[in-house]
Amino acid sequence: MKKINIPTTFYAYNTTTDLPLEIQSLMQKAANVRQQAYAPYSKFQVGAAILLKNGQVVLGSNQENAAYPSGLCAERTAIFAAGANFPNQEITAICISASSILKDTLEPIPPCGACRQSLLEYENKQAKPIPIYFMGKSGQIIQSPSVKNLIPFTFKEDSL
Ligand code: THU
């Protein structure tokens, strides 16, 4: 038996004003679109904003359904919209903001496992890391320099 160490590095920012200006603006868009989430069941609203190389921004929020598994997370709503509408545009960064309607969520909320897998596909497709910034309603922001950085072992095209 051999121990395998997979080092990961994340960056923490205390407040949004510490973020680079372009990312500050992207995070603001994620926070705004979060409030348009359709989350009547969980009352948990998530907003995702994707910055493309051409400067366009693609937004997504979680969309729930009475048949619970038919709903979709904000990150996948946004990344699939980007893939569908701008298939050849490189993704420069993704910001995520999440909070419950019932209480202010102050800790950073990372993308769920299924969203990580979906985001990974597009990172691999463009062969360039996509930095992900995630936060709650306010407070600390965590930056992961890539999607892969959030997944120690990845299932990808070569795995098939
Ligand atoms: N949700 C997201 O939008 N993104 C995540 O990464 C985790 C969870 C949504 C799905 C559901 O509408 C609500 O948050 C509660 O799980």
Backbone and ligand atoms as CSV (ligand in chain L), in Angstrom:
chain,resi,resn,atom,element,x,y,z
A,1,MET,N,N,0.849,-1.188,0.000
A,1,MET,CA,C,0.000,0.000,0.000
A,1,MET,C,C,0.885,1.239,0.000
A,2,LYS,N,N,0.496,2.191,-0.821
A,2,LYS,CA,C,1.265,3.421,-0.946
A,2,LYS,C,C,0.310,4.603,-0.772
A,3,LYS,N,N,0.776,5.580,-0.048
A,3,LYS,CA,C,-0.078,6.756,0.155
A,3,LYS,C,C,0.031,7.681,-1.064
A,4,ILE,N,N,-1.114,8.128,-1.557
A,4,ILE,CA,C,-1.112,9.053,-2.690
A,4,ILE,C,C,-1.535,10.428,-2.184
A,5,ASN,N,N,-0.689,11.403,-2.383
A,5,ASN,CA,C,-1.047,12.773,-2.004
A,5,ASN,C,C,-1.395,13.558,-3.243
A,6,ILE,N,N,-2.580,14.157,-3.255
A,6,ILE,CA,C,-2.966,15.002,-4.375
A,6,ILE,C,C,-3.113,16.421,-3.823
A,7,PRO,N,N,-2.100,17.249,-4.010
A,7,PRO,CA,C,-2.180,18.583,-3.407
A,7,PRO,C,C,-3.199,19.473,-4.113
A,8,THR,N,N,-3.976,20.194,-3.333
A,8,THR,CA,C,-4.939,21.143,-3.909
A,8,THR,C,C,-4.729,22.496,-3.242
A,9,THR,N,N,-4.863,23.538,-4.022
A,9,THR,CA,C,-4.719,24.894,-3.477
A,9,THR,C,C,-5.966,25.685,-3.807
A,10,PHE,N,N,-6.478,26.370,-2.814
A,10,PHE,CA,C,-7.623,27.275,-2.997
A,10,PHE,C,C,-7.211,28.647,-2.499
A,11,TYR,N,N,-7.907,29.655,-2.955
A,11,TYR,CA,C,-7.636,31.012,-2.492
A,11,TYR,C,C,-8.890,31.548,-1.827
A,12,ALA,N,N,-8.707,32.249,-0.709
A,12,ALA,CA,C,-9.856,32.813,0.018
A,12,ALA,C,C,-9.783,34.334,-0.012
A,13,TYR,N,N,-10.929,34.945,-0.250
A,13,TYR,CA,C,-11.058,36.408,-0.217
A,13,TYR,C,C,-12.072,36.737,0.880
A,14,ASN,N,N,-11.773,37.742,1.674
A,14,ASN,CA,C,-12.672,38.077,2.791
A,14,ASN,C,C,-14.005,38.659,2.349
A,15,THR,N,N,-13.948,39.512,1.346
A,15,THR,CA,C,-15.189,40.133,0.851
A,15,THR,C,C,-15.076,40.298,-0.660
A,16,THR,N,N,-16.209,40.601,-1.282
A,16,THR,CA,C,-16.214,40.742,-2.742
A,16,THR,C,C,-15.307,41.889,-3.206
A,17,THR,N,N,-15.141,42.903,-2.361
A,17,THR,CA,C,-14.313,44.051,-2.784
A,17,THR,C,C,-12.830,43.670,-2.888
A,18,ASP,N,N,-12.454,42.525,-2.323
A,18,ASP,CA,C,-11.067,42.055,-2.463
A,18,ASP,C,C,-10.846,41.337,-3.802
A,19,LEU,N,N,-11.927,41.024,-4.509
A,19,LEU,CA,C,-11.804,40.284,-5.781
A,19,LEU,C,C,-11.307,41.209,-6.891
A,20,PRO,N,N,-10.655,40.648,-7.925
A,20,PRO,CA,C,-10.328,41.464,-9.093
A,20,PRO,C,C,-11.624,42.078,-9.645
A,21,LEU,N,N,-11.546,43.284,-10.202
A,21,LEU,CA,C,-12.761,44.023,-10.606
A,21,LEU,C,C,-13.690,43.237,-11.521
A,22,GLU,N,N,-13.097,42.556,-12.508
A,22,GLU,CA,C,-13.907,41.780,-13.467
A,22,GLU,C,C,-14.699,40.682,-12.748
A,23,ILE,N,N,-14.067,40.082,-11.736
A,23,ILE,CA,C,-14.710,38.993,-10.988
A,23,ILE,C,C,-15.746,39.559,-10.013
A,24,GLN,N,N,-15.444,40.723,-9.460
A,24,GLN,CA,C,-16.419,41.405,-8.594
A,24,GLN,C,C,-17.733,41.606,-9.341
A,25,SER,N,N,-17.606,42.076,-10.558
A,25,SER,CA,C,-18.796,42.354,-11.364
A,25,SER,C,C,-19.516,41.045,-11.726
A,26,LEU,N,N,-18.743,40.001,-12.022
A,26,LEU,CA,C,-19.333,38.699,-12.356
A,26,LEU,C,C,-20.060,38.124,-11.136
A,27,MET,N,N,-19.458,38.275,-9.955
A,27,MET,CA,C,-20.090,37.766,-8.723
A,27,MET,C,C,-21.381,38.532,-8.429
A,28,GLN,N,N,-21.385,39.813,-8.721
A,28,GLN,CA,C,-22.600,40.611,-8.518
A,28,GLN,C,C,-23.727,40.086,-9.411
A,29,LYS,N,N,-23.347,39.696,-10.637
A,29,LYS,CA,C,-24.355,39.149,-11.569
A,29,LYS,C,C,-24.882,37.812,-11.049
A,30,ALA,N,N,-23.991,37.006,-10.475
A,30,ALA,CA,C,-24.415,35.716,-9.903
A,30,ALA,C,C,-25.373,35.960,-8.736
A,31,ALA,N,N,-25.072,36.956,-7.914
A,31,ALA,CA,C,-25.927,37.272,-6.756
A,31,ALA,C,C,-27.288,37.793,-7.232
A,32,ASN,N,N,-27.286,38.585,-8.294
A,32,ASN,CA,C,-28.557,39.116,-8.805
A,32,ASN,C,C,-29.429,38.002,-9.380
A,33,VAL,N,N,-28.814,37.139,-10.201
A,33,VAL,CA,C,-29.609,36.095,-10.856
A,33,VAL,C,C,-30.067,35.040,-9.841
A,34,ARG,N,N,-29.312,34.904,-8.757
A,34,ARG,CA,C,-29.705,33.988,-7.670
A,34,ARG,C,C,-31.132,34.298,-7.202
A,35,GLN,N,N,-31.468,35.570,-7.184
A,35,GLN,CA,C,-32.785,35.977,-6.685
A,35,GLN,C,C,-33.912,35.647,-7.665
A,36,GLN,N,N,-33.543,35.197,-8.860
A,36,GLN,CA,C,-34.560,34.762,-9.828
A,36,GLN,C,C,-34.704,33.241,-9.856
A,37,ALA,N,N,-34.014,32.570,-8.925
A,37,ALA,CA,C,-34.109,31.109,-8.880
A,37,ALA,C,C,-35.571,30.699,-8.683
A,38,TYR,N,N,-35.899,29.554,-9.251
A,38,TYR,CA,C,-37.229,28.984,-8.998
A,38,TYR,C,C,-37.013,27.861,-7.992
A,39,ALA,N,N,-37.165,28.198,-6.716
A,39,ALA,CA,C,-36.834,27.241,-5.654
A,39,ALA,C,C,-37.946,27.170,-4.606
A,40,PRO,N,N,-39.179,26.875,-5.053
A,40,PRO,CA,C,-40.294,26.863,-4.102
A,40,PRO,C,C,-40.204,25.718,-3.089
A,41,TYR,N,N,-39.422,24.681,-3.391
A,41,TYR,CA,C,-39.373,23.503,-2.517
A,41,TYR,C,C,-38.246,23.611,-1.497
A,42,SER,N,N,-37.043,23.905,-1.960
A,42,SER,CA,C,-35.913,23.958,-1.023
A,42,SER,C,C,-35.753,25.334,-0.399
A,43,LYS,N,N,-36.282,26.362,-1.051
A,43,LYS,CA,C,-36.085,27.765,-0.611
A,43,LYS,C,C,-34.603,28.139,-0.647
A,44,PHE,N,N,-33.819,27.351,-1.373
A,44,PHE,CA,C,-32.378,27.607,-1.463
A,44,PHE,C,C,-32.094,28.114,-2.864
A,45,GLN,N,N,-31.609,29.342,-2.935
A,45,GLN,CA,C,-31.416,29.980,-4.244
A,45,GLN,C,C,-29.932,30.021,-4.613
A,46,VAL,N,N,-29.662,29.630,-5.829
A,46,VAL,CA,C,-28.276,29.629,-6.305
A,46,VAL,C,C,-28.222,30.372,-7.635
A,47,GLY,N,N,-27.195,31.193,-7.787
A,47,GLY,CA,C,-26.983,31.905,-9.052
A,47,GLY,C,C,-25.589,31.610,-9.577
A,48,ALA,N,N,-25.481,31.431,-10.881
A,48,ALA,CA,C,-24.171,31.181,-11.493
A,48,ALA,C,C,-24.000,32.130,-12.667
A,49,ALA,N,N,-22.812,32.719,-12.759
A,49,ALA,CA,C,-22.509,33.636,-13.864
A,49,ALA,C,C,-21.218,33.169,-14.529
A,50,ILE,N,N,-21.300,32.983,-15.844
A,50,ILE,CA,C,-20.170,32.464,-16.611
A,50,ILE,C,C,-19.664,33.554,-17.542
A,51,LEU,N,N,-18.389,33.883,-17.398
A,51,LEU,CA,C,-17.783,34.907,-18.268
A,51,LEU,C,C,-17.097,34.218,-19.452
A,52,LEU,N,N,-17.468,34.645,-20.657
A,52,LEU,CA,C,-16.856,34.090,-21.868
A,52,LEU,C,C,-15.731,35.007,-22.339
A,53,LYS,N,N,-14.852,34.435,-23.168
A,53,LYS,CA,C,-13.682,35.194,-23.626
A,53,LYS,C,C,-14.087,36.451,-24.397
A,54,ASN,N,N,-15.223,36.394,-25.100
A,54,ASN,CA,C,-15.676,37.566,-25.862
A,54,ASN,C,C,-16.355,38.610,-24.983
A,55,GLY,N,N,-16.353,38.379,-23.664
A,55,GLY,CA,C,-16.902,39.361,-22.722
A,55,GLY,C,C,-18.362,39.112,-22.379
A,56,GLN,N,N,-19.024,38.229,-23.145
A,56,GLN,CA,C,-20.431,37.954,-22.836
A,56,GLN,C,C,-20.546,37.165,-21.538
A,57,VAL,N,N,-21.669,37.346,-20.864
A,57,VAL,CA,C,-21.898,36.638,-19.603
A,57,VAL,C,C,-23.143,35.776,-19.758
A,58,VAL,N,N,-23.051,34.521,-19.357
A,58,VAL,CA,C,-24.199,33.606,-19.401
A,58,VAL,C,C,-24.610,33.328,-17.951
A,59,LEU,N,N,-25.901,33.473,-17.692
A,59,LEU,CA,C,-26.384,33.344,-16.315
A,59,LEU,C,C,-27.260,32.111,-16.140
A,60,GLY,N,N,-27.321,31.614,-14.914
A,60,GLY,CA,C,-28.213,30.497,-14.613
A,60,GLY,C,C,-28.619,30.546,-13.148
A,61,SER,N,N,-29.798,30.029,-12.868
A,61,SER,CA,C,-30.229,29.883,-11.470
A,61,SER,C,C,-30.876,28.505,-11.355
A,62,ASN,N,N,-30.986,28.001,-10.119
A,62,ASN,CA,C,-31.573,26.666,-9.972
A,62,ASN,C,C,-33.059,26.694,-10.298
A,63,GLN,N,N,-33.505,25.630,-10.945
A,63,GLN,CA,C,-34.884,25.500,-11.413
A,63,GLN,C,C,-35.435,24.196,-10.858
A,64,GLU,N,N,-36.341,24.317,-9.897
A,64,GLU,CA,C,-36.858,23.117,-9.231
A,64,GLU,C,C,-38.137,22.616,-9.891
A,65,ASN,N,N,-38.550,21.427,-9.474
A,65,ASN,CA,C,-39.708,20.767,-10.070
A,65,ASN,C,C,-40.420,19.970,-8.984
A,66,ALA,N,N,-41.748,19.882,-9.097
A,66,ALA,CA,C,-42.527,19.095,-8.131
A,66,ALA,C,C,-42.044,17.645,-8.109
A,67,ALA,N,N,-41.586,17.153,-9.270
A,67,ALA,CA,C,-40.910,15.849,-9.325
A,67,ALA,C,C,-39.429,16.180,-9.075
A,68,TYR,N,N,-39.020,16.165,-7.825
A,68,TYR,CA,C,-37.746,16.761,-7.395
A,68,TYR,C,C,-36.540,16.526,-8.312
A,69,PRO,N,N,-36.253,15.262,-8.738
A,69,PRO,CA,C,-35.027,15.060,-9.531
A,69,PRO,C,C,-35.076,15.708,-10.916
A,70,SER,N,N,-36.262,16.171,-11.335
A,70,SER,CA,C,-36.352,16.818,-12.650
A,70,SER,C,C,-35.837,18.249,-12.626
A,71,GLY,N,N,-35.568,18.789,-11.455
A,71,GLY,CA,C,-35.017,20.144,-11.358
A,71,GLY,C,C,-33.543,20.156,-11.744
A,72,LEU,N,N,-32.991,21.362,-11.845
A,72,LEU,CA,C,-31.575,21.466,-12.217
A,72,LEU,C,C,-30.890,22.577,-11.421
A,73,CYS,N,N,-29.630,22.302,-11.051
A,73,CYS,CA,C,-28.817,23.275,-10.320
A,73,CYS,C,C,-28.493,24.477,-11.205
A,74,ALA,N,N,-28.148,25.570,-10.540
A,74,ALA,CA,C,-27.804,26.813,-11.229
A,74,ALA,C,C,-26.580,26.644,-12.137
A,75,GLU,N,N,-25.585,25.926,-11.639
A,75,GLU,CA,C,-24.329,25.793,-12.384
A,75,GLU,C,C,-24.553,25.054,-13.705
A,76,ARG,N,N,-25.384,23.997,-13.648
A,76,ARG,CA,C,-25.627,23.250,-14.884
A,76,ARG,C,C,-26.566,24.004,-15.807
A,77,THR,N,N,-27.523,24.735,-15.236
A,77,THR,CA,C,-28.400,25.570,-16.068
A,77,THR,C,C,-27.516,26.530,-16.873
A,78,ALA,N,N,-26.542,27.129,-16.191
A,78,ALA,CA,C,-25.674,28.133,-16.840
A,78,ALA,C,C,-24.691,27.488,-17.831
A,79,ILE,N,N,-24.053,26.405,-17.431
A,79,ILE,CA,C,-23.010,25.826,-18.302
A,79,ILE,C,C,-23.653,25.208,-19.554
A,80,PHE,N,N,-24.848,24.648,-19.416
A,80,PHE,CA,C,-25.511,24.075,-20.595
A,80,PHE,C,C,-26.001,25.186,-21.514
A,81,ALA,N,N,-26.422,26.300,-20.939
A,81,ALA,CA,C,-26.832,27.451,-21.769
A,81,ALA,C,C,-25.609,27.975,-22.531
A,82,ALA,N,N,-24.455,28.027,-21.859
A,82,ALA,CA,C,-23.225,28.498,-22.515
A,82,ALA,C,C,-22.845,27.531,-23.643
A,83,GLY,N,N,-22.908,26.231,-23.349
A,83,GLY,CA,C,-22.559,25.219,-24.355
A,83,GLY,C,C,-23.513,25.239,-25.536
A,84,ALA,N,N,-24.787,25.509,-25.251
A,84,ALA,CA,C,-25.804,25.484,-26.311
A,84,ALA,C,C,-25.732,26.735,-27.186
A,85,ASN,N,N,-25.448,27.873,-26.570
A,85,ASN,CA,C,-25.519,29.133,-27.311
A,85,ASN,C,C,-24.174,29.648,-27.810
A,86,PHE,N,N,-23.102,29.282,-27.108
A,86,PHE,CA,C,-21.762,29.775,-27.478
A,86,PHE,C,C,-20.780,28.610,-27.486
A,87,PRO,N,N,-21.012,27.607,-28.342
A,87,PRO,CA,C,-20.222,26.374,-28.242
A,87,PRO,C,C,-18.722,26.562,-28.476
A,88,ASN,N,N,-18.357,27.639,-29.170
A,88,ASN,CA,C,-16.931,27.817,-29.475
A,88,ASN,C,C,-16.260,28.914,-28.656
A,89,GLN,N,N,-16.970,29.455,-27.685
A,89,GLN,CA,C,-16.391,30.516,-26.860
A,89,GLN,C,C,-15.721,29.928,-25.620
A,90,GLU,N,N,-14.472,30.297,-25.432
A,90,GLU,CA,C,-13.758,29.844,-24.240
A,90,GLU,C,C,-14.412,30.447,-22.980
A,91,ILE,N,N,-14.448,29.658,-21.917
A,91,ILE,CA,C,-14.971,30.146,-20.634
A,91,ILE,C,C,-13.803,30.675,-19.808
A,92,THR,N,N,-13.945,31.907,-19.341
A,92,THR,CA,C,-12.847,32.568,-18.619
A,92,THR,C,C,-12.968,32.380,-17.101
A,93,ALA,N,N,-14.188,32.433,-16.599
A,93,ALA,CA,C,-14.384,32.295,-15.143
A,93,ALA,C,C,-15.853,32.002,-14.849
A,94,ILE,N,N,-16.091,31.402,-13.678
A,94,ILE,CA,C,-17.462,31.148,-13.220
A,94,ILE,C,C,-17.592,31.644,-11.777
A,95,CYS,N,N,-18.653,32.381,-11.509
A,95,CYS,CA,C,-18.955,32.818,-10.134
A,95,CYS,C,C,-20.273,32.206,-9.688
A,96,ILE,N,N,-20.315,31.814,-8.436
A,96,ILE,CA,C,-21.511,31.188,-7.863
A,96,ILE,C,C,-21.851,31.877,-6.542
A,97,SER,N,N,-23.115,32.205,-6.381
A,97,SER,CA,C,-23.572,32.783,-5.114
A,97,SER,C,C,-24.821,32.014,-4.685
A,98,ALA,N,N,-24.871,31.597,-3.416
A,98,ALA,CA,C,-25.988,30.767,-2.946
A,98,ALA,C,C,-26.456,31.213,-1.577
A,99,SER,N,N,-27.767,31.193,-1.390
A,99,SER,CA,C,-28.292,31.496,-0.056
A,99,SER,C,C,-29.703,30.942,0.100
A,100,SER,N,N,-30.026,30.569,1.331
A,100,SER,CA,C,-31.384,30.159,1.643
A,100,SER,C,C,-32.255,31.406,1.788
A,101,ILE,N,N,-33.532,31.274,1.396
A,101,ILE,CA,C,-34.484,32.375,1.607
A,101,ILE,C,C,-34.815,32.465,3.100
A,102,LEU,N,N,-34.678,31.330,3.795
A,102,LEU,CA,C,-35.082,31.253,5.197
A,102,LEU,C,C,-34.049,31.817,6.161
A,103,LYS,N,N,-32.777,31.785,5.739
A,103,LYS,CA,C,-31.711,32.328,6.596
A,103,LYS,C,C,-30.546,32.754,5.697
A,104,ASP,N,N,-29.804,33.747,6.128
A,104,ASP,CA,C,-28.662,34.181,5.320
A,104,ASP,C,C,-27.555,33.126,5.380
A,105,THR,N,N,-27.112,32.700,4.205
A,105,THR,CA,C,-26.049,31.697,4.128
A,105,THR,C,C,-24.727,32.443,4.004
A,106,LEU,N,N,-23.912,32.361,5.040
A,106,LEU,CA,C,-22.703,33.188,5.067
A,106,LEU,C,C,-21.436,32.419,4.693
A,107,GLU,N,N,-21.516,31.085,4.699
A,107,GLU,CA,C,-20.325,30.317,4.321
A,107,GLU,C,C,-20.325,30.085,2.802
A,108,PRO,N,N,-19.144,29.960,2.195
A,108,PRO,CA,C,-19.084,29.723,0.750
A,108,PRO,C,C,-19.719,28.384,0.391
A,109,ILE,N,N,-20.559,28.385,-0.653
A,109,ILE,CA,C,-21.248,27.158,-1.076
A,109,ILE,C,C,-20.632,26.661,-2.388
A,110,PRO,N,N,-19.949,25.516,-2.330
A,110,PRO,CA,C,-19.312,24.989,-3.547
A,110,PRO,C,C,-20.320,24.275,-4.441
A,111,PRO,N,N,-19.991,24.091,-5.729
A,111,PRO,CA,C,-20.891,23.339,-6.607
A,111,PRO,C,C,-20.992,21.876,-6.164
A,112,CYS,N,N,-22.172,21.279,-6.350
A,112,CYS,CA,C,-22.364,19.875,-5.964
A,112,CYS,C,C,-21.553,18.968,-6.895
A,113,GLY,N,N,-21.472,17.713,-6.556
A,113,GLY,CA,C,-20.668,16.764,-7.333
A,113,GLY,C,C,-21.111,16.645,-8.780
A,114,ALA,N,N,-22.433,16.604,-8.996
A,114,ALA,CA,C,-22.940,16.460,-10.375
A,114,ALA,C,C,-22.559,17.690,-11.199
A,115,CYS,N,N,-22.638,18.859,-10.583
A,115,CYS,CA,C,-22.259,20.082,-11.308
A,115,CYS,C,C,-20.759,20.104,-11.598
A,116,ARG,N,N,-19.957,19.639,-10.653
A,116,ARG,CA,C,-18.508,19.580,-10.885
A,116,ARG,C,C,-18.217,18.728,-12.117
A,117,GLN,N,N,-18.884,17.581,-12.206
A,117,GLN,CA,C,-18.677,16.683,-13.344
A,117,GLN,C,C,-19.069,17.369,-14.650
A,118,SER,N,N,-20.188,18.085,-14.633
A,118,SER,CA,C,-20.646,18.775,-15.856
A,118,SER,C,C,-19.692,19.910,-16.227
A,119,LEU,N,N,-19.244,20.652,-15.231
A,119,LEU,CA,C,-18.315,21.760,-15.507
A,119,LEU,C,C,-16.991,21.224,-16.046
A,120,LEU,N,N,-16.568,20.076,-15.494
A,120,LEU,CA,C,-15.303,19.455,-15.913
A,120,LEU,C,C,-15.289,19.176,-17.418
A,121,GLU,N,N,-16.422,18.738,-17.934
A,121,GLU,CA,C,-16.521,18.400,-19.354
A,121,GLU,C,C,-16.104,19.600,-20.220
A,122,TYR,N,N,-16.555,20.780,-19.827
A,122,TYR,CA,C,-16.271,21.977,-20.625
A,122,TYR,C,C,-14.852,22.471,-20.397
A,123,GLU,N,N,-14.323,22.235,-19.209
A,123,GLU,CA,C,-12.918,22.576,-18.958
A,123,GLU,C,C,-12.019,21.690,-19.820
A,124,ASN,N,N,-12.340,20.402,-19.881
A,124,ASN,CA,C,-11.557,19.481,-20.717
A,124,ASN,C,C,-11.710,19.830,-22.184
A,125,LYS,N,N,-12.935,20.187,-22.592
A,125,LYS,CA,C,-13.214,20.521,-23.987
A,125,LYS,C,C,-12.343,21.690,-24.437
A,126,GLN,N,N,-12.222,22.705,-23.591
A,126,GLN,CA,C,-11.444,23.882,-23.998
A,126,GLN,C,C,-9.956,23.752,-23.654
A,127,ALA,N,N,-9.599,22.677,-22.956
A,127,ALA,CA,C,-8.212,22.416,-22.581
A,127,ALA,C,C,-7.565,23.620,-21.915
A,128,LYS,N,N,-8.351,24.309,-21.106
A,128,LYS,CA,C,-7.829,25.445,-20.335
A,128,LYS,C,C,-8.589,25.522,-19.017
A,129,PRO,N,N,-7.872,25.681,-17.905
A,129,PRO,CA,C,-8.546,25.686,-16.614
A,129,PRO,C,C,-9.585,26.798,-16.495
A,130,ILE,N,N,-10.688,26.487,-15.823
A,130,ILE,CA,C,-11.727,27.493,-15.570
A,130,ILE,C,C,-11.713,27.814,-14.076
A,131,PRO,N,N,-11.312,29.019,-13.705
A,131,PRO,CA,C,-11.378,29.383,-12.281
A,131,PRO,C,C,-12.824,29.505,-11.813
A,132,ILE,N,N,-13.101,28.940,-10.634
A,132,ILE,CA,C,-14.457,28.968,-10.059
A,132,ILE,C,C,-14.390,29.745,-8.748
A,133,TYR,N,N,-15.257,30.706,-8.600
A,133,TYR,CA,C,-15.360,31.490,-7.353
A,133,TYR,C,C,-16.716,31.185,-6.742
A,134,PHE,N,N,-16.740,30.792,-5.473
A,134,PHE,CA,C,-18.049,30.530,-4.866
A,134,PHE,C,C,-18.179,31.160,-3.483
A,135,MET,N,N,-19.407,31.590,-3.197
A,135,MET,CA,C,-19.695,32.244,-1.919
A,135,MET,C,C,-21.130,31.947,-1.483
A,136,GLY,N,N,-21.478,32.396,-0.293
A,136,GLY,CA,C,-22.859,32.319,0.172
A,136,GLY,C,C,-23.580,33.575,-0.256
A,137,LYS,N,N,-24.358,34.143,0.654
A,137,LYS,CA,C,-25.045,35.397,0.339
A,137,LYS,C,C,-24.055,36.551,0.450
A,138,SER,N,N,-23.197,36.459,1.470
A,138,SER,CA,C,-22.111,37.430,1.631
A,138,SER,C,C,-21.012,36.720,2.409
A,139,GLY,N,N,-19.953,37.433,2.715
A,139,GLY,CA,C,-18.852,36.824,3.457
A,139,GLY,C,C,-17.768,36.316,2.524
A,140,GLN,N,N,-17.061,35.301,3.023
A,140,GLN,CA,C,-15.872,34.810,2.329
A,140,GLN,C,C,-16.166,34.220,0.945
A,141,ILE,N,N,-15.215,34.424,0.060
A,141,ILE,CA,C,-15.295,33.832,-1.285
A,141,ILE,C,C,-14.113,32.876,-1.421
A,142,ILE,N,N,-14.376,31.685,-1.942
A,142,ILE,CA,C,-13.289,30.735,-2.217
A,142,ILE,C,C,-13.091,30.662,-3.724
A,143,GLN,N,N,-11.840,30.671,-4.125
A,143,GLN,CA,C,-11.530,30.479,-5.535
A,143,GLN,C,C,-10.813,29.146,-5.712
A,144,SER,N,N,-11.318,28.345,-6.644
A,144,SER,CA,C,-10.592,27.149,-7.079
A,144,SER,C,C,-10.025,27.488,-8.453
A,145,PRO,N,N,-8.732,27.310,-8.669
A,145,PRO,CA,C,-8.127,27.715,-9.948
A,145,PRO,C,C,-8.626,26.910,-11.147
A,146,SER,N,N,-9.262,25.785,-10.902
A,146,SER,CA,C,-9.790,24.980,-12.006
A,146,SER,C,C,-10.917,24.105,-11.474
A,147,VAL,N,N,-11.655,23.476,-12.394
A,147,VAL,CA,C,-12.686,22.518,-11.967
A,147,VAL,C,C,-11.994,21.261,-11.451
A,148,LYS,N,N,-10.970,20.836,-12.177
A,148,LYS,CA,C,-10.256,19.608,-11.816
A,148,LYS,C,C,-9.757,19.663,-10.371
A,149,ASN,N,N,-9.374,20.861,-9.957
A,149,ASN,CA,C,-8.894,21.080,-8.596
A,149,ASN,C,C,-9.936,20.697,-7.536
A,150,LEU,N,N,-11.201,20.638,-7.953
A,150,LEU,CA,C,-12.286,20.282,-7.023
A,150,LEU,C,C,-12.563,18.776,-7.029
A,151,ILE,N,N,-11.871,18.046,-7.922
A,151,ILE,CA,C,-12.134,16.603,-8.079
A,151,ILE,C,C,-10.793,15.867,-8.121
A,152,PRO,N,N,-10.424,15.176,-7.044
A,152,PRO,CA,C,-9.103,14.526,-7.022
A,152,PRO,C,C,-8.912,13.504,-8.145
A,153,PHE,N,N,-9.918,12.708,-8.398
A,153,PHE,CA,C,-9.857,11.776,-9.527
A,153,PHE,C,C,-11.032,12.120,-10.436
A,154,THR,N,N,-10.761,12.217,-11.740
A,154,THR,CA,C,-11.851,12.615,-12.635
A,154,THR,C,C,-12.226,11.484,-13.592
A,155,PHE,N,N,-13.509,11.434,-13.881
A,155,PHE,CA,C,-13.991,10.530,-14.922
A,155,PHE,C,C,-14.160,11.369,-16.172
A,156,LYS,N,N,-13.462,10.973,-17.242
A,156,LYS,CA,C,-13.468,11.811,-18.449
A,156,LYS,C,C,-13.478,10.956,-19.702
A,157,GLU,N,N,-13.420,11.653,-20.841
A,157,GLU,CA,C,-13.481,10.983,-22.149
A,157,GLU,C,C,-12.516,9.802,-22.233
A,158,ASP,N,N,-11.270,10.014,-21.763
A,158,ASP,CA,C,-10.255,8.939,-21.848
A,158,ASP,C,C,-10.607,7.739,-20.973
A,159,SER,N,N,-11.519,7.953,-20.027
A,159,SER,CA,C,-11.890,6.837,-19.150
A,159,SER,C,C,-12.749,5.828,-19.878
A,160,LEU,N,N,-13.365,6.268,-20.994
A,160,LEU,CA,C,-14.321,5.388,-21.676
A,160,LEU,C,C,-13.627,4.310,-22.503
L,1,THU,N1,N,-28.295,23.596,-5.973
L,1,THU,C1,C,-27.642,24.283,-6.949
L,1,THU,O1,O,-28.250,25.061,-7.708
L,1,THU,N2,N,-26.310,24.084,-7.066
L,1,THU,C2,C,-25.568,23.233,-6.303
L,1,THU,O2,O,-24.395,23.036,-6.563
L,1,THU,C3,C,-26.195,22.555,-5.171
L,1,THU,C4,C,-27.653,22.701,-5.033
L,1,THU,C5,C,-29.747,23.756,-5.862
L,1,THU,C6,C,-30.523,22.519,-6.249
L,1,THU,C7,C,-31.798,22.709,-5.472
L,1,THU,O3,O,-32.688,23.505,-6.239
L,1,THU,C8,C,-31.369,23.487,-4.245
L,1,THU,O4,O,-30.102,24.049,-4.543
L,1,THU,C9,C,-31.256,22.648,-2.976
L,1,THU,O5,O,-30.462,21.535,-3.160
